Amino acid sequence: MNRRQFLALGGTAGAVIVTAPILSRAQGAGAPQVTPLTVAAALAQLDRLQQAEVQKAGSWNLFQVYTHLAQSVEYSMSGYPQPKSWLFQNTLGSLAFAVFAGKGSMNHSLDEAIPGAPPLAVEGDPALALQRLRQSLLAFRDYAGELQPHFAYGELSKDEYEQAHVMHLNNHLEEFVLG
């Protein structure tokens, strides 16, 4: 192992130590969580959201959240615009996914865009964005092609991606207040 490889691995190990408390943060008390972690359960929750009065407590509005979630599902099939390095995906990224999958929940910055994705518009119809999210989940459910590596977690099976998408949705639901 040369010095550059050692420093890269050392930086990754340091990131694991710094990131560990973030990965273990408890979930908030927003909208009911989707369980089980399946597309079918997520679609049922989206149906409930469509019928409810939803308030959003956070920096993104509902249009932005639904658009962001739809982008993530779409990119799992088409490819993420700006993936992290192979080293990151196969060390810290895969470790993060393993921790999230083990807990059955994830935590991430709820106002951080997908790297390289087009900026989220501030104005837009939340109902249309919710429909886009629903369509992206249906397309994912029926998708038989090769899935693209997650920008941070790397290679995921279809079952792992399904779990990741629903954990992602659940994490954003933490900021929803249903009326």
N, C-alpha and C positions, 0 to 999 in steps of 0.2 A: 504494500500500500504506500503510495507516495504522499507527500505532505499535503497536497491539494485535496486528495481523497480523504485523508485523516481530518483535515479542517472541516470539510463538508460534513462528514459524519459527526464530528464533534459539535458542529453548529446544530445539526439535527437533534442530537441527544440533548443539547441545551434547550432547544425548542420544546422537546417533550417535557422536560422538567418545568419549564415556564408555562406550558399549555395544560398540564395535568389538572390544576385547579379549575380551569375553564371547562374542561371536559367533564368534570364531576359536579358542576353546578346543578342545583335542583331546578326542576321545572316550575314555571309560574302557574298562575291560576286563571287562565283565559278560558276560551270556549272549550267545550268537551273535546277530549283527545280522540283521534280515530284509532279504534282498536277493533279487530286485529289490524296489524300493519299490512293491509292489502289494498289494492286498487278498488276493489268492490266496496270495502268499508269507507275509503276516501270519497268515492262517488256518492255514497249515501250521506256522508257528512256535508258534501257540497250541496246536495239537495236540501238539507236542513238549513244551510247558510243562505241559500237562495230564498227560502221562505221566511227567514228571520230578519229582524232589524239588527244590523251589525254595526257596532261602533268600533273604531280602531284607536288604540292608545299606542302611539309610536310615531316615528318620524315619517313613515310611508303611509299613504292613504290606501284604501282597499284596491283601487285600480292598480296601483304599483305593486302591491303584495301579490295579487292574483297573476299579474303579468310576469313577475319574477318567478313565481312557482311554475307557471306554464313554460317559461324559457328553460328552466332546469330540466323538466321532463322532456321537452323537445330536443335539447342538446344531448340527452342520453342516447338518442337515436341518430342525430345528425352530426354530433361532435361539438365539443366545447370550444369556443373561439380562442381561449388563451390558457392552455393547461399548465399546471405546475410542472416542474422538472420530473423526469423519471425517478430520480433519487428521492425527491419529496414524496411522490405518489407511493413509492414502495417502502417508505419508512414512516415518517410522521403521518402521511395521509392514510395509509392502510391501518396504522395503529389507531388513529382517530375513528375510522369507520368501525374497527373491531370493538372499541370502547362503546361507541354509540349503539351498535347492534347488540352488544351484551346487555346494555341498560334498556334497550328498546326505545330510546329517545336520544335526541341530539340537541346541542346548543351551539348557536353561531350568532354572529352579529346580525341582527334582524334588519339592518339598513345597509348591508353591504351587497353591492351588485355582483353578479357573476363576472369574474375577470374577462374583459374583452367584449362583454355583451353590450349592445346598444344602450345608451342611457335610457332609463325609465322615464316616460313622459309623466308630467305632474298631473295633467288633466286627461280624463278619459272616463268612459262609462264602466263602472264596476261590474255591471251585469254582463257586458260583453267580455270583459276580462275573465270573469268567472266562467263564462261559457268556453272561452279559449282554454282555460285550465282543465275544464271537464273534457273537452275534445282531446287535449294532449294526453290525458290519462287513458282515455279510450283507445287512442292510437298506440300508446305504449302497451296496453293490455293485449292488443291484437298484433303487435309488431313481432315478426318472425325473423328479421334480419339481424345482423351483427351489431350488438350494442357498442357504443364508443366508450373509451375510458372516461371516468369521472375526472374533472379537472384537478381535484385534490386526492380522491381516494384511489384513483387508478382503475384497473380492471375490476369490474363487478359482474357477477352473474345476473340473470334476469330477476331471480328471487331477491338477491341483495339489492339491486337497483329499486325494486318495488318497495322494499323495506326503507331504503334511503329516501325515496320520494315521499313516502307517508310520514316518516320521522321529520322530514323537512317541513311538510305541511303542518304537522303537529306543533313544531317549534314556532311557526308563525301564528298559529291559532292561540298561542299563549297571550298575544296582545289583543285578541278579539274580545269584545264584550257583547254578548247577545241580549237583545231587549225583548 
